[in-house]
Amino acid sequence: MKMVRYKQILAAACVFAALGASNVAAAETTLNENDLVIDKTVTVIGDQVLPDSEELAKVEEVRTGSIGVVLTDGKAGTEKSNVKISCQKVADIMDGEYVLTDTYKKSEVDLNAIENANDLKTAAEKLLTTAGESTSAVPTDADGFVTFKNLEVGVYLIYAQDTETYDTVEPSLIAVPTWNDSEGEMQYDVMIAPKHTEKPEKEDNVAPQTSLQENTWKYVTAAGICVFGALLCTILYKRKH
């Protein structure tokens, strides 16, 4: 009777060890809400393209304009203030066409061939790789707003140099002037709200892996003890009889 009880106790121990290992594995693979990355893109003015050659013919090259940049609310917990925004001229308007400045000619971007918002985004990203770090970057105010004034006519690259406390900001291209459909004229003072996406949560992958390995060895050891105990009990039982 004692030997039977020993076997029952050992069997129960093996079952509990297996259940414990199963529960730990389930807990290790469960995703929390913070583990999910949500790609959220926002904009105020919508997608735009550069004015075409017909509209460029109406540009008054002697005038100056301005670009207002406004950052909309980012992910909860981020700050849209003190984000350094750079505004660099990448092209002039000459004889109804866009001509890249000397700094950006090596990018080989053809602004005159842009037909849609996707082309504009691709051009902005490519020009950004050519741009150096600007010393004239201006931080946004408490409302996420900054204005660049007294700008010559041309195309400007808008990008963020410091987004440590904010979302990831996409580079943008905006022309001064820009065609205003509602007014039916070229607008020299323009406003842009760059698109931005949430940054993924920072994860520490080392600790969970270490914990999983430690728990795995614990359960392997427990299972080994159970098996060894069962074999030992069987041998003793056979010798006794």
N, C-alpha and C positions, 0 to 999 in steps of 0.2 A: 504493500500500500504506500509506503514512504517513497519508493522509487517512482511510482505512478504520479504522486504529488509533485516530485521533483521535475518530472517531465512536463507536467501541466504548467508549473511555474515558469520553466524555461521557455515553453512555447508561448506563454503570455508575454514574457519579456521580449521575445523576438517580434511579436505582433506590434507591441507598443513602440519598439525601436523603428520598425518599418513605417508606422503611422507618423511618428515624429519626423522622420526624414522626408516623408511626403509633404507634410505641412510646411516644413522649412523651405523646401523647393518651391512650393506654391507662393510662399511669402516673398521669396527672392525674386520671382519673375513678375509679381504684380506691379502694374504701372500706376503711379500716382498722377493726379491732375497736373502737377508741376513738371512731370516728365514729358508732357505733350507739348510740341512746338506748334504754335498757331501762326501761320503766315498771314498777316493782316496788313493790307496796303491801303493807304488813305491819301486823298488829294482833294484840294478845294477847287482848283481851276480846271481840272480834267486834263486829258492828254492833248497836246498841241503839236503842231509842226511849224517849221520856220516859214515866214512869208515867201511866196513864190516870186518869180521874176517880174510878173505884172505888178505886184504890190511893191516890190523893191524900187520900181521906177518912180514911185511916189515919195520915196524917202528924201528928206531934207538933210543932206550930209553935214551941214554946218550946225545943226541942232544937237543938243545934249538931252539925255534922259536919265531915268533912274530905275532901279530894280528893287522892289520890296520883297523880302523873303520872310515867309511866316511858317513856323513849324506847328503843326496841329498836335493835339494830345497824343502821346505815345502810350506804351504799355503801362499799366498801373505800377506806380513806384518810380517811374522815370521822370526826369526833369528836362523841359524844353528850353530852360534858360541856360545861359553861359555855354551854349554850343557854338564852337568857332566855325563860322561860315566864310568860305572864300569865293570871291567873284573875279574870274580872270577872263580877259578878252581873248578869244580864240580866232576871230575872223573879222575882217573889215568888209564894208559894203562898197564895191567899186563897179561902176558901170552896170548896175543892176544884177551883180553877182556877188557871191560870198568868196572872199579870198582869205585863206588862212594866214595868220601872222607868222613871222619867221620861227617863233618858238614852237609852233604846232604843225609846221609843214611836214615834218618827218613822220607825223602820224598817218599821212596819206589819206585822211578822211575827206570825202567829197560832200560838203554840205549842200551843194547844188543838186545832188542826186537823191536827197532825202524825200521820200514820198509819204511816209506815215509815222505814227508814234513809235513803232518798233524800230524803224530806221534811226529815229532821233535818239532813242535810248542806247542803241548800239554805238552810235557815234559819240555820245557823251561818255560812255564807258571806255572807249578807245582813247579819246582825248585825255581822259583822266590819267591813264597810264603814262602819258607824255608830260603831264603837268608836274612841276616840282612843288615842294611845300611852300605855300605862300606866306610871306611875312606880313601881309596886309589882311589876314583873316580877322573878322570882327565877331565878337560874341553876341549871341541873341540876348534880348532883354527878358524880363520876368514873364512876358507874354509869348516868348519864342519868336520875337520879331526883330528884323534888322533891315536897314535901308542902305543901298549903295547909290550915291548921288553923283551928278556931273559926269555921267558916262557918255562917251562918244558913241555914235551909231555903230552897230556891229553885232556880233554874236558873242554871248558870254557863257562861260561854264560855271555853274553854281554847284559847289560841293562842300561837304562838312569835313573838317580836319580833325575834330575832336568830338566823338559821340559816346564817351565813356559813361555818361549819365543818361543817355537817350537811346532811341532805337538806331538801327542802321539806316543811314540816309542815302538814297540813290542820287547819283550825279544828274544834273539837269542842264539842258541847253535852252537859252532864251534869247530872243533877238530884241534889240532896241533900234528902231521901234518894232512893235508887234501889231499885226492887223487885228482890229476890233470889229467883229461881225455886227454886234448890236449898234455900234456907233457908225459903222461904215467908213472907218478911217484908220490911219496908222496911229497907234498909241505909244507915246514916248516914255510915259511913266507906267511901268508894268508891275504886276504882282505875281508871285509864284509860290506855290506850296509844294515843296519837294515830296515825293513819295518816300515812305519809310516803312521798314518792316521790323518786327520784334526780333530781338536777339534771342538765341536759344539759351535755355537755362544752363548754367555751369554745373557739370556733374563730376563727382569724384568716383571714378571707376575702380580705384585700387581697393578701397575699404570693402565694398560689397564682395569683390572677388576673394579677398582674404578671408572674410567671414564665411563665405560659401565653402571654401576649401577646409577651414577648420571644422565646420559642422559635418562635412562629408567624412572626414577622417574619424570624427567622433562616432558616427553611425556605423562606419565600416568596422571600427574596433569593437563596438557593442555587438554587432552581428557576429563577428568572429568569436567573441567570448561565448555567445549563446550557442553557436555551433560546437565549439570545443567542449562546453559543458554537457551538451546533449550526448556527444560521442563518449565522454568520460563516464557518464551515468550508464550508458548502454554497455560499455566494457565491464564496469563493476558488477552490473546486474548479471551478465553472462557468467562471470567468474564465480559469483555467489551460487549460481544454480548449475 
